[in-house]
């Protein structure tokens, strides 16, 4: 879930950093603007958010109109706060593959410092739902997109087991 809904999350992060822990915040970005002053006072090691397609696709996937714009605004705010790295995660699936090139352009032009691409694993919302899983040919296409994009910006593959499907071994 979204950690910024917890009323005590700022105290938890502050205590953790006082104890010498590096804190990385994974947020959907929806509450960053209203908490920007409190977030700016924290010593976050990095921030991580998700964008799962262009605006219409992302907002439908996230079940939240406006999520796309809020996420990119949150990245700008984190940049203003001096927090880096600022990673954007994208789950590649058949419903957004056709948008990956343009989405990569959006991410490169944003305040993100890195793009991380993941494939759906058979767990959570994707469990038992083939519509989220790429075919072997689609996986090859996605790897080609990543290879080309890496020539222009940092792109990482998620480290989950099974990411490479038939090439995992």
N, C-alpha and C positions, 0 to 999 in steps of 0.2 A: 504494500500500500504506500500511500504518500506520507513520508515521515513528517512533513511540515504541518500535518493536522494535529500532531501530538502537542499539547500545551507545554510539555516539559522538554521537547527535543533540543531547544537551545541550551538548557541547563545540562543535558546529557552530553551534548557535543563539547561544551565548555569544560566540563569535568574530564572528559576523555582526553582532550588536548592538554589539559593541565597535568594529566598523568603521563604525558609523553606519547600518547597514541596519535597516529595519523588518521584523521577522519575524512572519509570520502562520502560525499552526499549524492545519493541517487534520488532524483526528484522529477516529477512530471512537469514542473515549471509553473503550475497554476497558482501557487501561493508565494512565489518569489517576490513579485512586485510589492505586495502588501507587507512583506517581512524583510525588505531589503536592508533596512538599518540594522536590524538584529543579525542578519546573515553577514553583513559587512564586518561586524565586530568579531566574528568567529575566525578561527584559524583552520579553514578547510584545506585539505591537501589536494582535492580535486572535486569536480562535480560531473555527474553523469545523468543524462536525460535521454529520452527516446523520441524519434520521429519515424513513423512507419509508412511514409509515403508523402506525396504532395498534399496540399491542404485538405482537399475533399476526402481523399483516401485515408489520410491520417486521422482526421476528426471522426470519420465513420468507424474506423478500426478502434479508436480510443473511446468511442461512445461519448464524445465531448466536443460539441461545437466550439470553435475558438482555440482548441488545444494546440494546433500548429503555430498560430501567431504567438500564443503565450510562451511556448517553448523557445522560440527564437528570441523573444523579448527577454526571457530569463537568461539566455546565453549572453546577451548584451549586458545585462545587469551584473552577471558574474564576472564578465570581463572588466567592467568598471570597478568592481570590488578587488580586482587583481588576483582572482582565483584562477589557477591554471594547473593542470590541464582541464579543458572543458570538452568532454566527450559526448558525442551523439551516437546512440545505438539505433540501428534499424534492423528489424526482423524482415528478411527477404522472404517473400512468399509469392505464389502465382498471381495474386491480386495487385502486387505493386512492382513486379519485375519491369514492366514497361515504363515505369517512372524513375528507375534508378539513375539514369544519366542526368536527368533534370534535377532530381533530388540531390545528387552529388554536387551539382552547381550551386544549389541553394546552400548546402552545408559549407562548401568552400567559401562562399561569399558572406557567411555568417560569422559570429564570434566564436564558433567552435574551433578547437585546436586539433581535433581528431575525429574520424568517423569509424565506428565499429559496426561491422555487419555480422548478423547472426542468422542462423537458419532455425526454423521451428523444430523443437524437440517434442517428442510425444508425451508432454506433461502440461499441467496447467490448462489454460484455455485451448491449447492446441491438441490436447490428448484426444485421440480417436477421430480427429478431424483432418481428413486428407486434403482439404482445400488449402491448408497452410503449408503443406509439404511439397518441396520441389521434386520434379522428376530428375533423372540423371542428366538429361539434356538441359533442363533449366539450371541445374547446379553448375554445369559446364559454362553456360552463358553467364551466370552470376560471377563465377571465378574469372572469366574474361573481363567483365566489367570492372572487377576489383583490380585486376592486373593493370588495366589501362588507367584507371583512376589513380593508382599509386604513383604513376609518373608525375602527377600534379599535386597530390596532397597525401598526408598520412591516412592510410586506411588499414584497419586491423580486422582480422578474422576473430570471431569469438572463439573462446577456448573450450567450449563444451564438447564432450565426447560425442562423436558421430557427426561433427560439422561437415566433414568431407564425404559423407555418405559412402559410396562405393570405393573411394580413394583413401578412406581413413586408415586402412592397414598399410 
